[in-house]
Amino acid sequence: MTEVAPASPRTTLRRGANRAVYERDRVRAILDAGVIAHVGVTTDDGPIVLPMAYGVRAGETGIGDGEILVHGALANAMLRAGRSLDVCLTVTIVDGLVVARSPFHNSMNYRSVVVRGVATAIDDPDEKAVALRVINDHVAPIWDTARPPSASDLKKTLVLRVPLAEASAKVRDGDPIDDDVDMDGPHWAGVVPLTTTWGTPCPAADLADDVVVPDAVRALGGADAHPH
Ligand SMILES: Cc1cc2nc3c(=O)[nH]c(=O)nc-3n(C[C@H](O)[C@H](O)[C@H](O)COP(=O)(O)OP(=O)(O)OC[C@H]3O[C@@H](n4cnc5c(N)ncnc54)[C@H](O)[C@@H]3O)c2cc1C
């Protein structure tokens, strides 16, 4: 594999550096597979980290020129604060519980991405609509089968972009790493995989009978929707 240098000193893994991933494609793949980003900011009453939906827009030459997009209440609070919007976004996927012979070596298998940067608001209505679509369609392309947002919907929603220039990923996989002294002991060691899957789509109780499940929604669950 080609060695790719970290984007900056502050996104260089020091602890567990052997698990560092800086390749744009691999960082992007983790962002594509994630569902929520934990977004951390410093506020007047202390730091806060909130889970948020997100979307990823790649730049013309790859993820280094791309951006991560978030919208909604935190964006509102951040913008109201009127400060420079230094943020840290973290996306985490847990792939398994790593059970070691000694609890000191218990761990998790995971893929995580940390993005650090300055968030700025997207004000242009057309660009905002595109960004909202990217966020909406992050998990599945559900934008096109819903009612398009009105001008007032767009006005009410704040959207932030954070450049993907400073991103790092960390990936752990494989067995527990126990001490030699424990290898012949009686204690179990191994990995319990964790998979997250979408279930069968359930129509809203007030949905009219003749409204069909959009293909993109049906595809998520991978099975027929519950009957209405
Ligand atoms: C599901 C999960 C559970 C974890 N549990 C623990 C735990 O219980 N205890 C613990 O100490 N650590 C845990 N970690 C690892 C943790 O995220 C840190 O990587 C680790 O604590 C080292 O922190 P540090 O500040 O010393 O890292 P440093 O290597 O000093 O961090 C420097 C830079 O590396 C990057 N970086 C660091 N960690 C990550 C990461 N996870 N993903 C992407 N980029 C990263 C960031 O850009 C950061 O600014 C867990 C990680 C995951 C994903």
The ligand as an SDF file (V2000), in Angstrom:
LIG
                    3D

 53 58  0  0  0  0  0  0  0  0999 V2000
  -15.0680    2.4430   19.3000 C   0  0  0  0  0  0  0  0  0  0  0  0
  -13.7900    2.9750   19.8890 C   0  0  0  0  0  0  0  0  0  0  0  0
  -13.5030    2.7710   21.2290 C   0  0  0  0  0  0  0  0  0  0  0  0
  -12.3320    3.2760   21.7910 C   0  0  0  0  0  0  0  0  0  0  0  0
  -12.1070    3.1030   23.1250 N   0  0  0  0  0  0  0  0  0  0  0  0
  -11.0440    3.6750   23.7020 C   0  0  0  0  0  0  0  0  0  0  0  0
  -10.8410    3.6120   25.1210 C   0  0  0  0  0  0  0  0  0  0  0  0
  -11.6350    3.0510   25.8660 O   0  0  0  0  0  0  0  0  0  0  0  0
   -9.7350    4.1920   25.6300 N   0  0  0  0  0  0  0  0  0  0  0  0
   -8.8350    4.8510   24.8590 C   0  0  0  0  0  0  0  0  0  0  0  0
   -7.8520    5.3670   25.3730 O   0  0  0  0  0  0  0  0  0  0  0  0
   -9.0000    4.9280   23.5210 N   0  0  0  0  0  0  0  0  0  0  0  0
  -10.0740    4.3720   22.9180 C   0  0  0  0  0  0  0  0  0  0  0  0
  -10.2510    4.4550   21.5750 N   0  0  0  0  0  0  0  0  0  0  0  0
   -9.1950    5.1020   20.7790 C   0  0  0  0  0  0  0  0  0  0  0  0
   -9.3390    6.6170   20.8440 C   0  0  0  0  0  0  0  0  0  0  0  0
  -10.2680    7.0340   19.8490 O   0  0  0  0  0  0  0  0  0  0  0  0
   -7.9870    7.3230   20.5890 C   0  0  0  0  0  0  0  0  0  0  0  0
   -7.4940    6.9650   19.3200 O   0  0  0  0  0  0  0  0  0  0  0  0
   -6.9580    6.9860   21.6440 C   0  0  0  0  0  0  0  0  0  0  0  0
   -7.4820    7.1940   22.9510 O   0  0  0  0  0  0  0  0  0  0  0  0
   -5.6970    7.8380   21.4860 C   0  0  0  0  0  0  0  0  0  0  0  0
   -6.0010    9.1760   21.8150 O   0  0  0  0  0  0  0  0  0  0  0  0
   -4.8280   10.2470   21.7620 P   0  0  0  0  0  0  0  0  0  0  0  0
   -5.4310   11.6070   22.0250 O   0  0  0  0  0  0  0  0  0  0  0  0
   -3.6930    9.8020   22.6130 O   0  0  0  0  0  0  0  0  0  0  0  0
   -4.4590   10.1240   20.2360 O   0  0  0  0  0  0  0  0  0  0  0  0
   -3.3570   10.7770   19.3840 P   0  0  0  0  0  0  0  0  0  0  0  0
   -2.7610    9.7020   18.5620 O   0  0  0  0  0  0  0  0  0  0  0  0
   -2.4500   11.6610   20.1940 O   0  0  0  0  0  0  0  0  0  0  0  0
   -4.2840   11.7100   18.4640 O   0  0  0  0  0  0  0  0  0  0  0  0
   -3.6960   12.5940   17.5170 C   0  0  0  0  0  0  0  0  0  0  0  0
   -4.6200   12.7540   16.3530 C   0  0  0  0  0  0  0  0  0  0  0  0
   -4.8600   11.4840   15.7750 O   0  0  0  0  0  0  0  0  0  0  0  0
   -6.1810   11.4110   15.2770 C   0  0  0  0  0  0  0  0  0  0  0  0
   -6.9510   10.3470   15.9700 N   0  0  0  0  0  0  0  0  0  0  0  0
   -6.8430    9.9330   17.2490 C   0  0  0  0  0  0  0  0  0  0  0  0
   -7.7380    8.9450   17.5210 N   0  0  0  0  0  0  0  0  0  0  0  0
   -8.4230    8.7550   16.3790 C   0  0  0  0  0  0  0  0  0  0  0  0
   -9.4690    7.8820   16.0370 C   0  0  0  0  0  0  0  0  0  0  0  0
  -10.0210    7.0120   16.9180 N   0  0  0  0  0  0  0  0  0  0  0  0
   -9.9470    7.9380   14.7800 N   0  0  0  0  0  0  0  0  0  0  0  0
   -9.4140    8.7860   13.8500 C   0  0  0  0  0  0  0  0  0  0  0  0
   -8.4280    9.6490   14.1330 N   0  0  0  0  0  0  0  0  0  0  0  0
   -7.9330    9.6210   15.3810 C   0  0  0  0  0  0  0  0  0  0  0  0
   -6.8240   12.7540   15.5380 C   0  0  0  0  0  0  0  0  0  0  0  0
   -6.6700   13.5670   14.3960 O   0  0  0  0  0  0  0  0  0  0  0  0
   -6.0100   13.2890   16.6840 C   0  0  0  0  0  0  0  0  0  0  0  0
   -6.0370   14.6890   16.7330 O   0  0  0  0  0  0  0  0  0  0  0  0
  -11.4050    3.9750   20.9920 C   0  0  0  0  0  0  0  0  0  0  0  0
  -11.6990    4.1840   19.6440 C   0  0  0  0  0  0  0  0  0  0  0  0
  -12.8780    3.7090   19.0970 C   0  0  0  0  0  0  0  0  0  0  0  0
  -13.1670    3.9770   17.6480 C   0  0  0  0  0  0  0  0  0  0  0  0
  1  2  1  0
  2  3  1  0
  2 52  2  0
  3  4  2  0
  4  5  1  0
  4 50  1  0
  5  6  2  0
  6  7  1  0
  6 13  1  0
  7  8  2  0
  7  9  1  0
  9 10  1  0
 10 11  2  0
 10 12  1  0
 12 13  2  0
 13 14  1  0
 14 15  1  0
 14 50  1  0
 15 16  1  0
 16 17  1  0
 16 18  1  0
 18 19  1  0
 18 20  1  0
 20 21  1  0
 20 22  1  0
 22 23  1  0
 23 24  1  0
 24 25  2  0
 24 26  1  0
 24 27  1  0
 27 28  1  0
 28 29  2  0
 28 30  1  0
 28 31  1  0
 31 32  1  0
 32 33  1  0
 33 34  1  0
 33 48  1  0
 34 35  1  0
 35 36  1  0
 35 46  1  0
 36 37  1  0
 36 45  1  0
 37 38  2  0
 38 39  1  0
 39 40  1  0
 39 45  2  0
 40 41  1  0
 40 42  2  0
 42 43  1  0
 43 44  2  0
 44 45  1  0
 46 47  1  0
 46 48  1  0
 48 49  1  0
 50 51  2  0
 51 52  1  0
 52 53  1  0
M  END
$$$$
